[in-house]
């Protein structure tokens, strides 16, 4: 039964959101095609990222909790992760945006963004000997900068 653990995590993360996607007040199912197209693009980047770090031994997957099916040495559960988690996150954001009014104050937002960029760069700098942490925080800082400014 342990070999289903990661698959169950993926499934449990997505199932409630998927079911409620068809709720008459939500109707998120109308966005499935757009989600799938965007998700494939983003997932491709992170799957390549995972393959690269796995090949270098930065991290690995415990076979005790996996089905044993691998694609480019990645467990199928890890590949599904890049679709299940974004689906649940985007569905949650969609519902919050649909049912609540969120007013953002530009000044605290800009301060938070700048603080996030600076913090990410500092962590990247001090993690120069840890390849995953360095690459992750440096790319996070660059991504936030590009997306915000």
C-alpha positions as CSV (number, residue, x, y, z in Angstrom):
1,X,0.0,0.0,0.0
2,X,2.9,2.3,0.6
3,X,3.8,2.4,-3.1
4,X,0.6,4.4,-3.6
5,X,1.5,7.2,-1.2
6,X,2.8,9.8,-3.7
7,X,0.0,9.0,-6.1
8,X,-2.6,9.4,-3.3
9,X,-1.1,12.8,-2.4
10,X,-1.5,13.9,-6.0
11,X,-5.0,12.5,-6.1
12,X,-6.2,13.9,-2.8
13,X,-4.8,17.3,-3.7
14,X,-6.8,17.6,-6.9
15,X,-10.0,15.6,-6.5
16,X,-12.1,18.1,-4.4
17,X,-11.1,20.9,-6.7
18,X,-11.8,18.9,-9.8
19,X,-15.3,17.9,-8.5
20,X,-16.2,21.5,-7.5
21,X,-15.0,22.7,-10.9
22,X,-18.4,21.6,-12.2
23,X,-20.4,23.4,-9.5
24,X,-23.0,25.7,-11.2
25,X,-21.7,28.8,-9.3
26,X,-18.1,28.1,-10.2
27,X,-18.0,26.6,-13.7
28,X,-14.2,26.3,-13.7
29,X,-14.5,23.4,-16.2
30,X,-14.8,26.0,-18.9
31,X,-11.2,26.9,-18.4
32,X,-9.8,23.3,-18.5
33,X,-8.4,23.7,-22.1
34,X,-6.6,27.0,-21.3
35,X,-5.3,25.5,-18.0
36,X,-4.0,22.4,-19.7
37,X,-2.2,24.4,-22.4
38,X,-0.6,26.7,-19.9
39,X,0.2,23.9,-17.5
40,X,1.9,21.9,-20.2
41,X,4.3,24.8,-20.9
42,X,5.1,25.4,-17.3
43,X,5.3,21.8,-16.3
44,X,7.8,21.2,-19.2
45,X,10.2,23.7,-17.6
46,X,9.9,22.1,-14.2
47,X,10.1,18.6,-15.4
48,X,13.3,19.4,-17.2
49,X,14.5,21.1,-14.0
50,X,13.6,17.9,-12.0
51,X,15.4,15.7,-14.5
52,X,18.5,17.8,-14.4
53,X,18.7,17.9,-10.6
54,X,17.9,14.2,-10.3
55,X,20.6,13.3,-12.7
56,X,23.1,15.3,-10.7
57,X,22.1,13.5,-7.5
58,X,20.8,16.7,-5.9
59,X,17.7,14.8,-4.9
60,X,16.1,11.4,-5.4
61,X,12.8,9.7,-4.9
62,X,12.2,6.9,-2.4
63,X,10.9,3.9,-4.3
64,X,9.0,2.7,-1.2
65,X,6.3,5.4,-1.9
66,X,6.2,5.1,-5.7
67,X,4.5,2.9,-8.3
68,X,7.9,2.3,-10.0
69,X,6.9,3.8,-13.4
70,X,9.5,6.3,-14.5
71,X,9.9,8.7,-17.4
72,X,13.4,10.0,-17.9
73,X,14.2,8.7,-14.4
74,X,11.3,10.7,-12.9
75,X,8.5,8.9,-11.2
76,X,5.1,9.3,-12.9
77,X,3.8,10.7,-9.6
78,X,6.3,13.6,-9.8
79,X,5.2,14.4,-13.3
80,X,1.6,14.4,-12.2
81,X,2.5,16.7,-9.4
82,X,3.2,19.4,-11.9
83,X,-0.4,19.2,-13.1
84,X,-2.3,18.4,-9.9
85,X,-0.8,21.1,-7.6
86,X,-1.1,24.0,-10.2
87,X,-4.7,22.9,-10.9
88,X,-5.6,23.0,-7.2
89,X,-3.8,26.4,-6.7
90,X,-5.4,28.0,-9.8
91,X,-8.8,26.6,-8.9
92,X,-8.5,28.1,-5.4
93,X,-7.4,31.4,-6.7
94,X,-10.2,31.4,-9.2
95,X,-12.8,30.8,-6.5
96,X,-11.3,33.5,-4.2
97,X,-11.3,36.0,-7.0
98,X,-14.8,35.0,-8.0
99,X,-16.4,35.3,-4.5
100,X,-14.3,37.9,-2.8
101,X,-13.2,41.4,-3.6
102,X,-9.4,41.7,-3.2
103,X,-8.1,45.3,-3.1
104,X,-4.4,45.6,-3.2
105,X,-2.5,48.6,-1.9
106,X,0.3,49.3,-4.4
107,X,2.8,50.6,-1.9
108,X,2.9,47.6,0.5
109,X,2.8,45.4,-2.6
110,X,5.8,47.0,-4.1
111,X,7.7,46.8,-0.8
112,X,6.8,43.1,-0.5
113,X,8.0,42.4,-4.0
114,X,11.3,44.3,-3.5
115,X,11.9,42.6,-0.1
116,X,11.2,39.2,-1.8
117,X,13.7,39.9,-4.5
118,X,16.4,41.1,-2.1
119,X,15.8,38.2,0.3
120,X,16.0,35.7,-2.6
121,X,19.3,37.2,-3.8
122,X,20.8,37.2,-0.3
123,X,19.8,33.5,0.2
124,X,21.2,32.7,-3.3
125,X,24.5,34.5,-2.5
126,X,25.0,32.7,0.9
127,X,24.0,29.3,-0.7
128,X,26.7,29.4,-3.4
129,X,27.9,26.0,-2.3
130,X,24.4,24.4,-2.6
131,X,23.5,24.2,-6.2
132,X,19.8,23.7,-5.8
133,X,19.3,26.5,-3.3
134,X,21.5,28.8,-5.4
135,X,19.7,28.2,-8.6
136,X,16.2,28.2,-7.1
137,X,16.6,31.5,-5.2
138,X,18.5,33.2,-8.0
139,X,15.8,32.2,-10.6
140,X,13.1,33.2,-8.2
141,X,14.6,36.7,-7.8
142,X,14.9,37.1,-11.6
143,X,11.4,35.8,-12.2
144,X,9.8,38.1,-9.6
145,X,11.7,41.1,-11.1
146,X,10.6,40.2,-14.7
147,X,7.0,39.6,-13.7
148,X,6.6,42.7,-11.5
149,X,8.6,45.4,-13.3
